[in-house]
Amino acid sequence: MKKGVMVALIALVMILGASMSFAAEAGTKEEAVALVKKAIDYIKANGRDKAFEEFSNPKGQFVDRDLYIVVYDMNAKCLAHGQKKSMVGKELIDFKDVDGKEYMKERIALMKANNTAWQEYKFTNPVSKKIEPKEMYLEKFEDVIVGAGVYKK
């Protein structure tokens, strides 16, 4: 009987350890909000040029697992992107996700109406490399939109 209980406990520990390891690989909503607040503080302390360059560095301090910073102007021009530096400088107003959702138009509308918002759409997860549902936390700072998102499993 003791051996069976011990095997069950070991199996439980392994399962819990695996699920905790998986959770540690993905950012949380709280971490996304904190990353955006940290990014805004960084802009205030260092200026836009230095900040946007740092945000666009995939190995920089504003990339953590699947969390990263993006910055857009109020016309959907990408000013910084933590995973796809090739997006910087591009007008993205007509971008759609895989379901045809015009998420950039929605993002701009959300930020014209609110100082903060959460937005749902689908985007490529930089860890899994798969298109997954995403929730992006957005905050308006002066005349730009600063965001970080989490991927929903």
WOZI-V833546 format. One record per backbone hydrogen bond with DSSP energy under -1.0 kcal/mol. CO is the residue of the C=O (numbers start at 1). NH is the residue of the N-H. If there is no record, write none. Layout:
co/nh
CO/NH
CO/NH
This chain:
co/nh
1/5
2/6
3/7
4/8
5/9
6/10
7/11
8/12
9/13
10/14
11/15
12/16
13/17
14/18
15/19
16/20
17/21
18/22
19/23
20/24
23/26
28/32
29/33
30/34
31/35
32/36
33/37
34/38
35/39
36/40
37/41
38/42
39/43
40/44
41/45
42/46
43/47
47/51
48/52
49/53
50/54
51/55
52/56
54/57
57/60
60/63
64/67
67/64
69/82
70/147
71/79
71/80
72/145
73/76
76/92
77/73
78/89
80/71
84/87
85/88
87/90
90/78
92/95
97/100
101/97
101/103
102/106
103/107
104/108
105/109
106/110
107/111
108/112
109/113
110/114
115/140
117/138
119/136
121/134
123/132
125/129
130/125
132/123
133/152
134/121
135/150
136/119
137/148
138/117
139/146
141/144
144/141
145/72
146/139
147/70
148/137
150/135
